Amino acid sequence: MKVLVVGANGRVGSYLVDKLVENGHFVYAGTRRDNLTSNSNNVRYVHIDLLASPEAIAENMYDAEAIFFVAGSRGKDLLQIDLNGAVKVMRAAENKKIKRFIMLSSVFALNQDKWNESFLKDLTNYNIAKHFADHWLINNTKLDYTIVQPGVLKEEPGSGKINVNIDHPGENAIENVVDTLVQSLQDRNTIGKVITMSDGKTPIADALRNL
């Protein structure tokens, strides 16, 4: 497929671009930085400015068939980037008639009763932004969405195994999160699903197949 990754230069996005190419996809690597190039014939950098209008964003989606939204402000501009930026990309996707939309969110973003658990109590503003972005995707679009909600991201090799529909926030190797995102594109069973996850004991493909 031809896939757009919004946030392609981020911690998750850079791994995601490589993994998608490894799986045979062509990637439009969306970033606000200009003049970036790739050594891969299957990666084309495109300018995606989340402060721009949905119409301007749509112009640089080209012929993408699916979108991953993995961008984030790292807490610097939660309203403009993490919330409204996500919504504008959704609106742009619908303008371009791109149906498949996979969003990286935060564990229990849709469940405010969990926000005082563990590390989440220090991320309230972030979870508010993710809460309303997730709600918009579910309730205000007709996109074929998947929302992946991991907990703490760790820079370490992935095990290829996760737990889903978890009861408590946990840790996640970035590689496991990326593999879950890629598998979600391949597995139509994930459409219309919110996937809370942590590192665990079930192979990723099996975990998603049995949602």
N, C-alpha and C positions, 0 to 999 in steps of 0.2 A: 504494500500500500504506500501511498504518498501521505506522510504524516507531518503535521506541524507541532513542534515542541515550543511552547511559550515559556520562557525562562531557561533557555538552553545553556546558558553560561553558569547556572547555579550549581549548588552541591549535588542536587539530584539530577538536574537537567543535563549536565555534561555526561554523567554516567548513562542517562536514559538515551541520549543521542547515539552513543556508541553501541548500546545494547540493541537498539532498533535496527541500526545498520547491520549488526552481526546477525540479526534475524531476517535480513533480506529486504528491509523497508528503505524507501527513499525519504530523507528527513529534511524538511524546512526547519532550520534551527533559528527560532525567533529570539531576538535580543534587541535591546535598545541601543547597543553599540553598533556603529557603522564600520564598513570596510573590513569586516572579518572574513577570512577565507578558510577553507578546509582542504586538507590533503586527500579527502575521500571524494570520489565522484558521486557518492550517494548522499552527500550533505551539501546543502546550500544555505548559507546564512541569509536571513531576511530581517528587515528592520520592523520590530514590533514595539511600539511605544504605548505603554498602558495609560499614559496621560492623554493620548490622542482620542479622537472620536471613534465610535464603533465603525463608522464608514471608512475612516483612514486605516484602521487596523485591518478591516476586511480586504482592502486593496492588496495587502502583502500576504494574504493567505493562499494566493495563487490557486492551484488545483488540488489542494490538500483534501484528503478523504476522511481524516480523523484528526482530532486535536487533543494534545495533552497540555493541561495548564498546571505547571509546576513552579511558576514564578512566585516570588515573595520578597518583601522589603526588609527582611530580617529585623522587623519591629520598628523600622524607621518611618514608614508611611503606610500604616495598616489600612486606612480608609481608602486612599487613592489607588493603592496597588493590590493589596490582598483581598479587599472587598470590591471596590468599584472597578478596578482593573479586570478582575475576574468576570464581573458582570458584563463589562463592555466586550470582552472576548466572546462570551456566550452570545451576545446580541449580534456581533460580527459573524459568528458561525452560522446563526440562523439566517442572516442576510445573504450569506454565501451558499445556503442550503447544505451545509456540512452537518450531518446528523450525529456522528459519533463524537462524544466529548468525555474525556477522562480527566478528573480533577484530583490533584493531591491536596488533601485537607489535613486536619489535626484530629487526633483520637478524641472521641466523644464531643466533637464540636457541636453536634446536634442535641446533646444531652447535658443541659446545664446543671442537672443534679450531680454530675460527676466532676464539676470544675474545681472543687476543693480537694480532690484526691491527688496525692503525691505531687509531682512537679507541675501539675496543671494549675495549682493555686497561684503560681507565679506568671501565668500566661493568659490572664483573663481577657485583656484587650485583644490579644491575638485570636483567642477563641471566639470572641464576639464577632470579629471580622470574618472568620471562617464560618461561623454559625449562619450569618446572613447570606454569605456567598453560596453556601451549600443549599440553604432554603430557596434562594432564587433559582438555582439550577434545577431543583426538584419541582418547584411549584410555579415558576414563571417562564419556563421554557418547554419546548417539545423535543428537546434533544435526547438522544439515546445515551444517557449518562451512566458513568460509574464514578463513585466517589471513594477514594482510598484514604483511610484515616489511620496512619501510624502514630506511635508515640515518639519518644526520644530517638533521634537519628544518630547512629554511631558510624564513625569512619573505620570500619573493619570488614574483612571478607564475610560474605553472606554464606549461610548454611544451606540455602535453598529450601528451608523449611520454616513454616509460620504457623501461628494460631490465628483464627478469625473469629468474629463475633465474641470478642473477649469481654471479660467482666471488669478488669482493672487495667490501667495504663501500664505499658511496658516499654522495653527497648527494642529498637529495630536497626539492624545493619542496613546501611543505605543500599547495598547490593540486593538485599532481599526485597526492599521497597521497590526498586527499579524492576526487578524480575516480576513482581506482582503487577506493576503497571503494564508491562509488556504483555504478560499473560492475559490481563484483562482485555487488551485489544483483540487477542486471538479467541477469547472465550465469550461467546454471546450470552452465556449464562450470567455474566456479570452486569449486563445491561439493566438499569433500574435499581442497582444495588448500592448500598453504603457498606463498605468493608472496613470494620475496625480490626486492627491487626497488631501483632507483635511477633518477634522471633519465637519460633515454637518447634513443633515436632512433626508437622504434616507437610509433605512436599507441596510446593506452591500450586502446581497444576491441580492436584487432588483437592486441596483446600478450597480453591475457587470453583471447581466442578461440583462440589458438594454443598455450596452455599444454600 
